[in-house]
Amino acid sequence: MITATQRKELEKIKPPKYREKVKNYLSKNGHDFSLETIQKVYSGKRKNLTIEKAIVAVFRNYMKDQQAIDNNINNLIDDINSDFP
């Protein structure tokens, strides 16, 4: 079950429309859960290991994408600063 403390930390990296992304992730892996069930698991009202694993995977992928974008932007800024003294 996702605890309140864990949820507080997850809120820092929660992707937009995470429920839909989790639902799509689950669908690709042969599972069909409602958005309501996904929300209940995320909010800690229900326990489902399959959905919890999907939430972790979706949030991790989102965080990695955000970090990659941040790194690309920082590299671009470094390139701009080195080309234009």
LUMLO-296670 format. One record per residue (C-alpha): x, y, z; chain; residue number from 0. Coordinates in pm, 1 decimal. Layout:
BEGIN
{{X, Y, Z}, 'A', NUM}
...
//
This chain:
BEGIN
{{0.0, 0.0, 0.0}, 'A', 0}
{{125.3, 349.3, -76.7}, 'A', 1}
{{159.1, 532.9, 253.0}, 'A', 2}
{{91.2, 900.2, 318.2}, 'A', 3}
{{464.6, 963.5, 356.4}, 'A', 4}
{{541.6, 792.3, 26.3}, 'A', 5}
{{259.4, 977.7, -146.7}, 'A', 6}
{{397.2, 1308.8, -18.1}, 'A', 7}
{{731.2, 1231.1, -182.5}, 'A', 8}
{{566.9, 1106.1, -502.0}, 'A', 9}
{{375.0, 1433.2, -530.1}, 'A', 10}
{{709.0, 1602.0, -602.6}, 'A', 11}
{{744.7, 1409.8, -928.6}, 'A', 12}
{{383.5, 1324.9, -1013.3}, 'A', 13}
{{337.1, 1339.3, -1389.6}, 'A', 14}
{{39.5, 1519.6, -1538.5}, 'A', 15}
{{-251.0, 1282.1, -1603.4}, 'A', 16}
{{-66.6, 1009.5, -1414.5}, 'A', 17}
{{-379.0, 793.4, -1383.7}, 'A', 18}
{{-416.5, 773.1, -1760.8}, 'A', 19}
{{-44.9, 700.0, -1799.3}, 'A', 20}
{{-64.7, 423.9, -1538.6}, 'A', 21}
{{-375.7, 282.4, -1709.0}, 'A', 22}
{{-193.8, 280.2, -2045.9}, 'A', 23}
{{110.8, 116.6, -1888.6}, 'A', 24}
{{-109.3, -152.1, -1735.5}, 'A', 25}
{{-297.8, -204.4, -2064.0}, 'A', 26}
{{29.7, -260.0, -2249.1}, 'A', 27}
{{108.5, -530.5, -1994.8}, 'A', 28}
{{-227.9, -704.2, -2028.8}, 'A', 29}
{{-408.8, -556.3, -1728.8}, 'A', 30}
{{-730.5, -356.5, -1723.8}, 'A', 31}
{{-805.5, -139.4, -1421.2}, 'A', 32}
{{-1032.7, 161.8, -1393.6}, 'A', 33}
{{-899.8, 510.7, -1329.2}, 'A', 34}
{{-1092.9, 503.5, -1002.4}, 'A', 35}
{{-911.9, 189.4, -886.5}, 'A', 36}
{{-576.2, 340.7, -979.7}, 'A', 37}
{{-665.5, 653.2, -781.0}, 'A', 38}
{{-769.9, 444.5, -479.0}, 'A', 39}
{{-439.1, 258.2, -482.7}, 'A', 40}
{{-243.6, 583.8, -516.3}, 'A', 41}
{{-439.1, 745.1, -232.7}, 'A', 42}
{{-375.7, 445.3, -5.5}, 'A', 43}
{{-738.0, 333.7, 17.3}, 'A', 44}
{{-674.9, 7.3, -165.4}, 'A', 45}
{{-382.0, -231.9, -200.8}, 'A', 46}
{{-288.1, -377.9, -538.2}, 'A', 47}
{{73.3, -472.5, -609.8}, 'A', 48}
{{27.5, -468.8, -987.2}, 'A', 49}
{{-101.0, -111.4, -982.6}, 'A', 50}
{{161.3, -4.2, -727.7}, 'A', 51}
{{439.1, -138.7, -952.0}, 'A', 52}
{{286.9, 42.0, -1250.2}, 'A', 53}
{{269.0, 368.6, -1054.8}, 'A', 54}
{{636.3, 334.9, -960.6}, 'A', 55}
{{734.6, 258.2, -1321.0}, 'A', 56}
{{536.2, 550.3, -1465.5}, 'A', 57}
{{667.5, 796.3, -1206.4}, 'A', 58}
{{1025.5, 671.2, -1254.4}, 'A', 59}
{{1001.0, 706.2, -1633.2}, 'A', 60}
{{859.1, 1055.6, -1596.5}, 'A', 61}
{{1138.6, 1153.5, -1358.0}, 'A', 62}
{{1403.6, 1014.7, -1596.0}, 'A', 63}
{{1249.3, 1206.3, -1887.4}, 'A', 64}
{{1247.2, 1526.9, -1682.1}, 'A', 65}
{{1611.4, 1476.7, -1583.0}, 'A', 66}
{{1709.9, 1412.3, -1944.7}, 'A', 67}
{{1534.0, 1731.4, -2055.0}, 'A', 68}
{{1702.6, 1928.4, -1775.7}, 'A', 69}
{{2042.5, 1789.2, -1877.2}, 'A', 70}
{{1981.1, 1872.9, -2243.7}, 'A', 71}
{{1880.2, 2227.4, -2155.1}, 'A', 72}
{{2185.4, 2269.7, -1932.8}, 'A', 73}
{{2410.8, 2135.4, -2209.8}, 'A', 74}
{{2253.5, 2376.4, -2456.1}, 'A', 75}
{{2307.5, 2666.1, -2216.0}, 'A', 76}
{{2670.7, 2559.6, -2170.9}, 'A', 77}
{{2713.7, 2546.9, -2550.2}, 'A', 78}
{{2559.5, 2891.4, -2588.7}, 'A', 79}
{{2779.4, 3036.4, -2316.3}, 'A', 80}
{{3096.1, 2882.3, -2462.6}, 'A', 81}
{{3014.5, 3003.0, -2816.5}, 'A', 82}
{{2920.4, 3355.6, -2710.9}, 'A', 83}
{{3174.2, 3487.0, -2458.9}, 'A', 84}
//
